[in-house]
Structure formats: structure tokens, C-alpha cells
Amino acid sequence: MTGFIAGLLGLRRGPWEMLASALIAIGVVMLMQPFSLWLYSYSFIVTLVGTVMFIVVSHFRE
């Protein structure tokens, strides 16, 4: 776990891409769930933030 946090603080590509991918996955799950209108309402924003984040962090150093 400390390697993951050190990678985030060191602006390494791997941990940030993992975090961005998790945001995209969470956004898709929020989009497909039938229980909460609030989750559905914010699913597009969460997916969009994850996608933009993934594009940005793909330019970080390895």
C-alpha cells in the first residue's frame, strides 16, 4: 500500500492510471444501477473525470 501512495505522490503513471480506471469503472456501475437517481445523475460526471484524468496521466513519467 505504501508503494501505491508513494507512486501517487511521486506522480508516477501506474498508480494514477489505476485510480483513473477505477473512477471510470465506478462511473459505469453508477450508470447501470437501478436504485438511486442521485448516483445515476452523477455517473456521467464521474466517468468524464476518470476519462480526462486517464488522458492527462498517460503523459506522466513511467
N, CA, C and O atoms as a Tripos MOL2 file, in Angstrom:
@<TRIPOS>MOLECULE
protein
  248   247    62     0     0
PROTEIN
NO_CHARGES

@<TRIPOS>ATOM
      1 N           0.8180   -1.2020    0.0000 N.3       1 MET1
      2 CA          0.0000    0.0000    0.0000 C.3       1 MET1
      3 C           0.8570    1.2590    0.0000 C.2       1 MET1
      4 O           0.5060    2.2540   -0.6340 O.2       1 MET1
      5 N           1.9750    1.2140    0.7070 N.am      2 THR2
      6 CA          2.8200    2.4020    0.7420 C.3       2 THR2
      7 C           3.4490    2.6740   -0.6190 C.2       2 THR2
      8 O           3.7140    3.8290   -0.9520 O.2       2 THR2
      9 N           3.6910    1.6380   -1.4090 N.am      3 GLY3
     10 CA          4.2050    1.8370   -2.7630 C.3       3 GLY3
     11 C           3.1970    2.5460   -3.6440 C.2       3 GLY3
     12 O           3.5640    3.3690   -4.4830 O.2       3 GLY3
     13 N           1.9190    2.2260   -3.4530 N.am      4 PHE4
     14 CA          0.8640    2.8800   -4.2260 C.3       4 PHE4
     15 C           0.7850    4.3590   -3.8740 C.2       4 PHE4
     16 O           0.6990    5.2090   -4.7600 O.2       4 PHE4
     17 N           0.8140    4.6650   -2.5800 N.am      5 ILE5
     18 CA          0.7300    6.0660   -2.1370 C.3       5 ILE5
     19 C           1.9780    6.8290   -2.5510 C.2       5 ILE5
     20 O           1.8860    7.9880   -2.9550 O.2       5 ILE5
     21 N           3.1370    6.1990   -2.4570 N.am      6 ALA6
     22 CA          4.3760    6.8440   -2.8970 C.3       6 ALA6
     23 C           4.3400    7.1280   -4.3950 C.2       6 ALA6
     24 O           4.8410    8.1560   -4.8500 O.2       6 ALA6
     25 N           3.7470    6.2170   -5.1560 N.am      7 GLY7
     26 CA          3.6020    6.4400   -6.5990 C.3       7 GLY7
     27 C           2.6680    7.5870   -6.9130 C.2       7 GLY7
     28 O           2.9030    8.3410   -7.8570 O.2       7 GLY7
     29 N           1.6030    7.7280   -6.1240 N.am      8 LEU8
     30 CA          0.6890    8.8560   -6.3240 C.3       8 LEU8
     31 C           1.3760   10.1720   -6.0160 C.2       8 LEU8
     32 O           1.2590   11.1410   -6.7660 O.2       8 LEU8
     33 N           2.0970   10.1960   -4.8980 N.am      9 LEU9
     34 CA          2.7760   11.4310   -4.5070 C.3       9 LEU9
     35 C           3.9440   11.7520   -5.4280 C.2       9 LEU9
     36 O           4.2940   12.9190   -5.6060 O.2       9 LEU9
     37 N           4.5430   10.7350   -6.0080 N.am     10 GLY10
     38 CA          5.6600   10.9260   -6.9260 C.3      10 GLY10
     39 C           5.2210   11.1500   -8.3590 C.2      10 GLY10
     40 O           6.0610   11.2380   -9.2560 O.2      10 GLY10
     41 N           3.9300   11.2430   -8.5890 N.am     11 LEU11
     42 CA          3.3500   11.4430   -9.9310 C.3      11 LEU11
     43 C           3.8350   10.3890  -10.9190 C.2      11 LEU11
     44 O           4.2710   10.7130  -12.0230 O.2      11 LEU11
     45 N           3.7560    9.1370  -10.5140 N.am     12 ARG12
     46 CA          4.0790    8.0240  -11.4050 C.3      12 ARG12
     47 C           2.8340    7.6100  -12.1810 C.2      12 ARG12
     48 O           1.7130    7.7420  -11.6900 O.2      12 ARG12
     49 N           3.0360    7.1160  -13.3750 N.am     13 ARG13
     50 CA          1.9190    6.7990  -14.2640 C.3      13 ARG13
     51 C           1.0500    5.6570  -13.7680 C.2      13 ARG13
     52 O          -0.1760    5.7610  -13.8150 O.2      13 ARG13
     53 N           1.6440    4.5760  -13.2960 N.am     14 GLY14
     54 CA          0.9050    3.3680  -12.9390 C.3      14 GLY14
     55 C          -0.1950    3.5800  -11.9110 C.2      14 GLY14
     56 O          -1.3490    3.2440  -12.1770 O.2      14 GLY14
     57 N           0.1270    4.1300  -10.7410 N.am     15 PRO15
     58 CA         -0.9250    4.3190   -9.7320 C.3      15 PRO15
     59 C          -2.0150    5.3000  -10.1660 C.2      15 PRO15
     60 O          -3.1900    5.1050   -9.8550 O.2      15 PRO15
     61 N          -1.6250    6.3470  -10.8790 N.am     16 TRP16
     62 CA         -2.6350    7.3180  -11.3220 C.3      16 TRP16
     63 C          -3.5500    6.7260  -12.3900 C.2      16 TRP16
     64 O          -4.7500    7.0020  -12.4050 O.2      16 TRP16
     65 N          -2.9820    5.9090  -13.2890 N.am     17 GLU17
     66 CA         -3.8250    5.2460  -14.2880 C.3      17 GLU17
     67 C          -4.7790    4.2640  -13.6250 C.2      17 GLU17
     68 O          -5.9230    4.1250  -14.0590 O.2      17 GLU17
     69 N          -4.3220    3.5810  -12.5790 N.am     18 MET18
     70 CA         -5.1890    2.6610  -11.8560 C.3      18 MET18
     71 C          -6.3420    3.4240  -11.1930 C.2      18 MET18
     72 O          -7.4870    2.9710  -11.2240 O.2      18 MET18
     73 N          -6.0410    4.5690  -10.6020 N.am     19 LEU19
     74 CA         -7.0690    5.3860   -9.9790 C.3      19 LEU19
     75 C          -8.0620    5.9180  -11.0130 C.2      19 LEU19
     76 O          -9.2690    5.9230  -10.7710 O.2      19 LEU19
     77 N          -7.5550    6.3650  -12.1640 N.am     20 ALA20
     78 CA         -8.4330    6.8540  -13.2230 C.3      20 ALA20
     79 C          -9.3210    5.7300  -13.7640 C.2      20 ALA20
     80 O         -10.5030    5.9450  -14.0310 O.2      20 ALA20
     81 N          -8.7560    4.5440  -13.9240 N.am     21 SER21
     82 CA         -9.5410    3.3990  -14.3920 C.3      21 SER21
     83 C         -10.6180    3.0240  -13.3830 C.2      21 SER21
     84 O         -11.7300    2.6570  -13.7610 O.2      21 SER21
     85 N         -10.2880    3.1180  -12.1030 N.am     22 ALA22
     86 CA        -11.2810    2.8310  -11.0610 C.3      22 ALA22
     87 C         -12.4170    3.8450  -11.1110 C.2      22 ALA22
     88 O         -13.5780    3.4760  -10.9330 O.2      22 ALA22
     89 N         -12.1030    5.1170  -11.3510 N.am     23 LEU23
     90 CA        -13.1540    6.1350  -11.4740 C.3      23 LEU23
     91 C         -14.0640    5.8510  -12.6680 C.2      23 LEU23
     92 O         -15.2820    6.0040  -12.5760 O.2      23 LEU23
     93 N         -13.4770    5.4430  -13.7740 N.am     24 ILE24
     94 CA        -14.2800    5.1120  -14.9540 C.3      24 ILE24
     95 C         -15.1970    3.9380  -14.6460 C.2      24 ILE24
     96 O         -16.3770    3.9630  -14.9950 O.2      24 ILE24
     97 N         -14.6610    2.9110  -13.9940 N.am     25 ALA25
     98 CA        -15.4650    1.7340  -13.6510 C.3      25 ALA25
     99 C         -16.5820    2.0950  -12.6690 C.2      25 ALA25
    100 O         -17.7090    1.6220  -12.8130 O.2      25 ALA25
    101 N         -16.2780    2.9210  -11.6810 N.am     26 ILE26
    102 CA        -17.2990    3.3540  -10.7230 C.3      26 ILE26
    103 C         -18.3930    4.1420  -11.4280 C.2      26 ILE26
    104 O         -19.5730    3.9720  -11.1230 O.2      26 ILE26
    105 N         -18.0100    5.0010  -12.3670 N.am     27 GLY27
    106 CA        -18.9970    5.7690  -13.1240 C.3      27 GLY27
    107 C         -19.9170    4.8830  -13.9470 C.2      27 GLY27
    108 O         -21.1160    5.1440  -14.0390 O.2      27 GLY27
    109 N         -19.3590    3.8350  -14.5460 N.am     28 VAL28
    110 CA        -20.1850    2.9160  -15.3440 C.3      28 VAL28
    111 C         -21.1410    2.1410  -14.4420 C.2      28 VAL28
    112 O         -22.3050    1.9440  -14.7920 O.2      28 VAL28
    113 N         -20.6530    1.7030  -13.2870 N.am     29 VAL29
    114 CA        -21.5280    0.9960  -12.3470 C.3      29 VAL29
    115 C         -22.6390    1.9360  -11.8690 C.2      29 VAL29
    116 O         -23.7940    1.5280  -11.7540 O.2      29 VAL29
    117 N         -22.2870    3.1890  -11.5930 N.am     30 MET30
    118 CA        -23.3040    4.1720  -11.1840 C.3      30 MET30
    119 C         -24.3590    4.3520  -12.2770 C.2      30 MET30
    120 O         -25.5400    4.5400  -11.9850 O.2      30 MET30
    121 N         -23.9280    4.2920  -13.5230 N.am     31 LEU31
    122 CA        -24.8480    4.4650  -14.6510 C.3      31 LEU31
    123 C         -25.8190    3.2960  -14.7710 C.2      31 LEU31
    124 O         -26.9710    3.4840  -15.1640 O.2      31 LEU31
    125 N         -25.3610    2.0870  -14.4340 N.am     32 MET32
    126 CA        -26.1920    0.9030  -14.6540 C.3      32 MET32
    127 C         -27.0370    0.4840  -13.4660 C.2      32 MET32
    128 O         -27.8860   -0.3970  -13.6030 O.2      32 MET32
    129 N         -26.8320    1.0850  -12.3070 N.am     33 GLN33
    130 CA        -27.6010    0.6690  -11.1300 C.3      33 GLN33
    131 C         -29.0220    1.2570  -11.1910 C.2      33 GLN33
    132 O         -29.1950    2.3910  -11.6370 O.2      33 GLN33
    133 N         -30.0190    0.5150  -10.7580 N.am     34 PRO34
    134 CA        -31.4120    0.9840  -10.8550 C.3      34 PRO34
    135 C         -31.9780    1.5530   -9.5530 C.2      34 PRO34
    136 O         -33.1830    1.7980   -9.4840 O.2      34 PRO34
    137 N         -31.1660    1.7740   -8.5220 N.am     35 PHE35
    138 CA        -31.7010    2.0860   -7.2090 C.3      35 PHE35
    139 C         -31.7280    3.5650   -6.8580 C.2      35 PHE35
    140 O         -32.6770    4.0220   -6.2210 O.2      35 PHE35
    141 N         -30.7160    4.3230   -7.2540 N.am     36 SER36
    142 CA        -30.5790    5.6920   -6.7860 C.3      36 SER36
    143 C         -30.4910    6.6660   -7.9610 C.2      36 SER36
    144 O         -29.6180    6.5440   -8.8200 O.2      36 SER36
    145 N         -31.3960    7.6220   -7.9820 N.am     37 LEU37
    146 CA        -31.3670    8.6350   -9.0340 C.3      37 LEU37
    147 C         -30.1540    9.5460   -8.8660 C.2      37 LEU37
    148 O         -29.6000   10.0310   -9.8530 O.2      37 LEU37
    149 N         -29.7360    9.7820   -7.6080 N.am     38 TRP38
    150 CA        -28.5660   10.6270   -7.3650 C.3      38 TRP38
    151 C         -27.3100   10.0090   -7.9840 C.2      38 TRP38
    152 O         -26.5260   10.7080   -8.6270 O.2      38 TRP38
    153 N         -27.1200    8.7010   -7.7920 N.am     39 LEU39
    154 CA        -25.9600    8.0230   -8.3800 C.3      39 LEU39
    155 C         -26.0120    8.0760   -9.9030 C.2      39 LEU39
    156 O         -25.0010    8.3220  -10.5610 O.2      39 LEU39
    157 N         -27.1870    7.8440  -10.4490 N.am     40 TYR40
    158 CA        -27.3480    7.8950  -11.8980 C.3      40 TYR40
    159 C         -27.0540    9.2970  -12.4280 C.2      40 TYR40
    160 O         -26.4400    9.4510  -13.4840 O.2      40 TYR40
    161 N         -27.4920   10.3140  -11.6930 N.am     41 SER41
    162 CA        -27.3070   11.6990  -12.1260 C.3      41 SER41
    163 C         -25.8330   12.0790  -12.2080 C.2      41 SER41
    164 O         -25.4410   12.8250  -13.1060 O.2      41 SER41
    165 N         -25.0190   11.5850  -11.2980 N.am     42 TYR42
    166 CA        -23.6130   11.9480  -11.2760 C.3      42 TYR42
    167 C         -22.7110   10.9470  -11.9920 C.2      42 TYR42
    168 O         -21.4920   11.1180  -11.9940 O.2      42 TYR42
    169 N         -23.2710    9.9240  -12.5870 N.am     43 SER43
    170 CA        -22.4550    8.8910  -13.2320 C.3      43 SER43
    171 C         -21.6820    9.4420  -14.4270 C.2      43 SER43
    172 O         -20.5250    9.0750  -14.6310 O.2      43 SER43
    173 N         -22.2960   10.3090  -15.2120 N.am     44 PHE44
    174 CA        -21.6100   10.8580  -16.3830 C.3      44 PHE44
    175 C         -20.4210   11.7160  -15.9530 C.2      44 PHE44
    176 O         -19.3500   11.6350  -16.5540 O.2      44 PHE44
    177 N         -20.6010   12.5300  -14.9270 N.am     45 ILE45
    178 CA        -19.5210   13.3870  -14.4410 C.3      45 ILE45
    179 C         -18.3460   12.5440  -13.9350 C.2      45 ILE45
    180 O         -17.1900   12.8460  -14.2320 O.2      45 ILE45
    181 N         -18.6410   11.4970  -13.1790 N.am     46 VAL46
    182 CA        -17.5800   10.6350  -12.6450 C.3      46 VAL46
    183 C         -16.8390    9.9350  -13.7820 C.2      46 VAL46
    184 O         -15.6110    9.8460  -13.7560 O.2      46 VAL46
    185 N         -17.5640    9.4430  -14.7660 N.am     47 THR47
    186 CA        -16.9340    8.7880  -15.9100 C.3      47 THR47
    187 C         -16.1030    9.7820  -16.7120 C.2      47 THR47
    188 O         -15.0010    9.4550  -17.1540 O.2      47 THR47
    189 N         -16.6160   10.9740  -16.8990 N.am     48 LEU48
    190 CA        -15.8870   12.0080  -17.6410 C.3      48 LEU48
    191 C         -14.6060   12.4120  -16.9140 C.2      48 LEU48
    192 O         -13.5560   12.5480  -17.5430 O.2      48 LEU48
    193 N         -14.6800   12.6030  -15.6100 N.am     49 VAL49
    194 CA        -13.4850   12.9530  -14.8340 C.3      49 VAL49
    195 C         -12.4450   11.8430  -14.9270 C.2      49 VAL49
    196 O         -11.2570   12.1200  -15.0910 O.2      49 VAL49
    197 N         -12.8770   10.5970  -14.8250 N.am     50 GLY50
    198 CA        -11.9550    9.4770  -14.9500 C.3      50 GLY50
    199 C         -11.3020    9.4090  -16.3180 C.2      50 GLY50
    200 O         -10.1120    9.1130  -16.4250 O.2      50 GLY50
    201 N         -12.0650    9.6800  -17.3570 N.am     51 THR51
    202 CA        -11.5280    9.6410  -18.7170 C.3      51 THR51
    203 C         -10.5140   10.7540  -18.9500 C.2      51 THR51
    204 O          -9.4350   10.5100  -19.4910 O.2      51 THR51
    205 N         -10.8520   11.9670  -18.5480 N.am     52 VAL52
    206 CA         -9.9290   13.0940  -18.7070 C.3      52 VAL52
    207 C          -8.6790   12.8700  -17.8590 C.2      52 VAL52
    208 O          -7.5640   13.1660  -18.2890 O.2      52 VAL52
    209 N          -8.8730   12.3500  -16.6650 N.am     53 MET53
    210 CA         -7.7470   12.0520  -15.7870 C.3      53 MET53
    211 C          -6.8320   11.0120  -16.4310 C.2      53 MET53
    212 O          -5.6100   11.1400  -16.3650 O.2      53 MET53
    213 N          -7.4090    9.9920  -17.0480 N.am     54 PHE54
    214 CA         -6.6060    8.9640  -17.7080 C.3      54 PHE54
    215 C          -5.8010    9.5610  -18.8560 C.2      54 PHE54
    216 O          -4.6390    9.2010  -19.0460 O.2      54 PHE54
    217 N          -6.3950   10.4610  -19.6190 N.am     55 ILE55
    218 CA         -5.6790   11.0970  -20.7330 C.3      55 ILE55
    219 C          -4.5150   11.9360  -20.2070 C.2      55 ILE55
    220 O          -3.4230   11.9120  -20.7750 O.2      55 ILE55
    221 N          -4.7460   12.6710  -19.1300 N.am     56 VAL56
    222 CA         -3.6980   13.5240  -18.5720 C.3      56 VAL56
    223 C          -2.5590   12.6820  -17.9890 C.2      56 VAL56
    224 O          -1.3880   12.9390  -18.2700 O.2      56 VAL56
    225 N          -2.9010   11.6850  -17.1850 N.am     57 VAL57
    226 CA         -1.8420   10.9130  -16.5210 C.3      57 VAL57
    227 C          -1.1080    9.9900  -17.4700 C.2      57 VAL57
    228 O          -0.0440    9.4790  -17.1210 O.2      57 VAL57
    229 N          -1.6370    9.7620  -18.6510 N.am     58 SER58
    230 CA         -0.8990    8.9490  -19.6200 C.3      58 SER58
    231 C           0.3540    9.6790  -20.1090 C.2      58 SER58
    232 O           1.1980    9.0790  -20.7740 O.2      58 SER58
    233 N           0.4800   10.9670  -19.7840 N.am     59 HIS59
    234 CA          1.6690   11.7290  -20.1470 C.3      59 HIS59
    235 C           2.6670   11.8260  -18.9860 C.2      59 HIS59
    236 O           3.7230   12.4400  -19.1370 O.2      59 HIS59
    237 N           2.3490   11.2300  -17.8340 N.am     60 PHE60
    238 CA          3.2910   11.2110  -16.7040 C.3      60 PHE60
    239 C           4.4390   10.2720  -17.0200 C.2      60 PHE60
    240 O           4.3390    9.4240  -17.9060 O.2      60 PHE60
    241 N           5.5390   10.4310  -16.2800 N.am     61 ARG61
    242 CA          6.6830    9.5440  -16.4900 C.3      61 ARG61
    243 C           6.3870    8.1530  -15.9270 C.2      61 ARG61
    244 O           5.5810    7.9910  -15.0110 O.2      61 ARG61
    245 N           7.0380    7.1930  -16.4810 N.am     62 GLU62
    246 CA          6.8360    5.7950  -16.0920 C.3      62 GLU62
    247 C           7.3750    5.6110  -14.7010 C.2      62 GLU62
    248 O           7.3160    4.5080  -14.1560 O.2      62 GLU62
@<TRIPOS>BOND
     1     1     2 1
     2     2     3 1
     3     3     4 2
     4     3     5 am
     5     5     6 1
     6     6     7 1
     7     7     8 2
     8     7     9 am
     9     9    10 1
    10    10    11 1
    11    11    12 2
    12    11    13 am
    13    13    14 1
    14    14    15 1
    15    15    16 2
    16    15    17 am
    17    17    18 1
    18    18    19 1
    19    19    20 2
    20    19    21 am
    21    21    22 1
    22    22    23 1
    23    23    24 2
    24    23    25 am
    25    25    26 1
    26    26    27 1
    27    27    28 2
    28    27    29 am
    29    29    30 1
    30    30    31 1
    31    31    32 2
    32    31    33 am
    33    33    34 1
    34    34    35 1
    35    35    36 2
    36    35    37 am
    37    37    38 1
    38    38    39 1
    39    39    40 2
    40    39    41 am
    41    41    42 1
    42    42    43 1
    43    43    44 2
    44    43    45 am
    45    45    46 1
    46    46    47 1
    47    47    48 2
    48    47    49 am
    49    49    50 1
    50    50    51 1
    51    51    52 2
    52    51    53 am
    53    53    54 1
    54    54    55 1
    55    55    56 2
    56    55    57 am
    57    57    58 1
    58    58    59 1
    59    59    60 2
    60    59    61 am
    61    61    62 1
    62    62    63 1
    63    63    64 2
    64    63    65 am
    65    65    66 1
    66    66    67 1
    67    67    68 2
    68    67    69 am
    69    69    70 1
    70    70    71 1
    71    71    72 2
    72    71    73 am
    73    73    74 1
    74    74    75 1
    75    75    76 2
    76    75    77 am
    77    77    78 1
    78    78    79 1
    79    79    80 2
    80    79    81 am
    81    81    82 1
    82    82    83 1
    83    83    84 2
    84    83    85 am
    85    85    86 1
    86    86    87 1
    87    87    88 2
    88    87    89 am
    89    89    90 1
    90    90    91 1
    91    91    92 2
    92    91    93 am
    93    93    94 1
    94    94    95 1
    95    95    96 2
    96    95    97 am
    97    97    98 1
    98    98    99 1
    99    99   100 2
   100    99   101 am
   101   101   102 1
   102   102   103 1
   103   103   104 2
   104   103   105 am
   105   105   106 1
   106   106   107 1
   107   107   108 2
   108   107   109 am
   109   109   110 1
   110   110   111 1
   111   111   112 2
   112   111   113 am
   113   113   114 1
   114   114   115 1
   115   115   116 2
   116   115   117 am
   117   117   118 1
   118   118   119 1
   119   119   120 2
   120   119   121 am
   121   121   122 1
   122   122   123 1
   123   123   124 2
   124   123   125 am
   125   125   126 1
   126   126   127 1
   127   127   128 2
   128   127   129 am
   129   129   130 1
   130   130   131 1
   131   131   132 2
   132   131   133 am
   133   133   134 1
   134   134   135 1
   135   135   136 2
   136   135   137 am
   137   137   138 1
   138   138   139 1
   139   139   140 2
   140   139   141 am
   141   141   142 1
   142   142   143 1
   143   143   144 2
   144   143   145 am
   145   145   146 1
   146   146   147 1
   147   147   148 2
   148   147   149 am
   149   149   150 1
   150   150   151 1
   151   151   152 2
   152   151   153 am
   153   153   154 1
   154   154   155 1
   155   155   156 2
   156   155   157 am
   157   157   158 1
   158   158   159 1
   159   159   160 2
   160   159   161 am
   161   161   162 1
   162   162   163 1
   163   163   164 2
   164   163   165 am
   165   165   166 1
   166   166   167 1
   167   167   168 2
   168   167   169 am
   169   169   170 1
   170   170   171 1
   171   171   172 2
   172   171   173 am
   173   173   174 1
   174   174   175 1
   175   175   176 2
   176   175   177 am
   177   177   178 1
   178   178   179 1
   179   179   180 2
   180   179   181 am
   181   181   182 1
   182   182   183 1
   183   183   184 2
   184   183   185 am
   185   185   186 1
   186   186   187 1
   187   187   188 2
   188   187   189 am
   189   189   190 1
   190   190   191 1
   191   191   192 2
   192   191   193 am
   193   193   194 1
   194   194   195 1
   195   195   196 2
   196   195   197 am
   197   197   198 1
   198   198   199 1
   199   199   200 2
   200   199   201 am
   201   201   202 1
   202   202   203 1
   203   203   204 2
   204   203   205 am
   205   205   206 1
   206   206   207 1
   207   207   208 2
   208   207   209 am
   209   209   210 1
   210   210   211 1
   211   211   212 2
   212   211   213 am
   213   213   214 1
   214   214   215 1
   215   215   216 2
   216   215   217 am
   217   217   218 1
   218   218   219 1
   219   219   220 2
   220   219   221 am
   221   221   222 1
   222   222   223 1
   223   223   224 2
   224   223   225 am
   225   225   226 1
   226   226   227 1
   227   227   228 2
   228   227   229 am
   229   229   230 1
   230   230   231 1
   231   231   232 2
   232   231   233 am
   233   233   234 1
   234   234   235 1
   235   235   236 2
   236   235   237 am
   237   237   238 1
   238   238   239 1
   239   239   240 2
   240   239   241 am
   241   241   242 1
   242   242   243 1
   243   243   244 2
   244   243   245 am
   245   245   246 1
   246   246   247 1
   247   247   248 2
@<TRIPOS>SUBSTRUCTURE
     1 MET1         2 RESIDUE 1 A MET
     2 THR2         6 RESIDUE 1 A THR
     3 GLY3        10 RESIDUE 1 A GLY
     4 PHE4        14 RESIDUE 1 A PHE
     5 ILE5        18 RESIDUE 1 A ILE
     6 ALA6        22 RESIDUE 1 A ALA
     7 GLY7        26 RESIDUE 1 A GLY
     8 LEU8        30 RESIDUE 1 A LEU
     9 LEU9        34 RESIDUE 1 A LEU
    10 GLY10       38 RESIDUE 1 A GLY
    11 LEU11       42 RESIDUE 1 A LEU
    12 ARG12       46 RESIDUE 1 A ARG
    13 ARG13       50 RESIDUE 1 A ARG
    14 GLY14       54 RESIDUE 1 A GLY
    15 PRO15       58 RESIDUE 1 A PRO
    16 TRP16       62 RESIDUE 1 A TRP
    17 GLU17       66 RESIDUE 1 A GLU
    18 MET18       70 RESIDUE 1 A MET
    19 LEU19       74 RESIDUE 1 A LEU
    20 ALA20       78 RESIDUE 1 A ALA
    21 SER21       82 RESIDUE 1 A SER
    22 ALA22       86 RESIDUE 1 A ALA
    23 LEU23       90 RESIDUE 1 A LEU
    24 ILE24       94 RESIDUE 1 A ILE
    25 ALA25       98 RESIDUE 1 A ALA
    26 ILE26      102 RESIDUE 1 A ILE
    27 GLY27      106 RESIDUE 1 A GLY
    28 VAL28      110 RESIDUE 1 A VAL
    29 VAL29      114 RESIDUE 1 A VAL
    30 MET30      118 RESIDUE 1 A MET
    31 LEU31      122 RESIDUE 1 A LEU
    32 MET32      126 RESIDUE 1 A MET
    33 GLN33      130 RESIDUE 1 A GLN
    34 PRO34      134 RESIDUE 1 A PRO
    35 PHE35      138 RESIDUE 1 A PHE
    36 SER36      142 RESIDUE 1 A SER
    37 LEU37      146 RESIDUE 1 A LEU
    38 TRP38      150 RESIDUE 1 A TRP
    39 LEU39      154 RESIDUE 1 A LEU
    40 TYR40      158 RESIDUE 1 A TYR
    41 SER41      162 RESIDUE 1 A SER
    42 TYR42      166 RESIDUE 1 A TYR
    43 SER43      170 RESIDUE 1 A SER
    44 PHE44      174 RESIDUE 1 A PHE
    45 ILE45      178 RESIDUE 1 A ILE
    46 VAL46      182 RESIDUE 1 A VAL
    47 THR47      186 RESIDUE 1 A THR
    48 LEU48      190 RESIDUE 1 A LEU
    49 VAL49      194 RESIDUE 1 A VAL
    50 GLY50      198 RESIDUE 1 A GLY
    51 THR51      202 RESIDUE 1 A THR
    52 VAL52      206 RESIDUE 1 A VAL
    53 MET53      210 RESIDUE 1 A MET
    54 PHE54      214 RESIDUE 1 A PHE
    55 ILE55      218 RESIDUE 1 A ILE
    56 VAL56      222 RESIDUE 1 A VAL
    57 VAL57      226 RESIDUE 1 A VAL
    58 SER58      230 RESIDUE 1 A SER
    59 HIS59      234 RESIDUE 1 A HIS
    60 PHE60      238 RESIDUE 1 A PHE
    61 ARG61      242 RESIDUE 1 A ARG
    62 GLU62      246 RESIDUE 1 A GLU
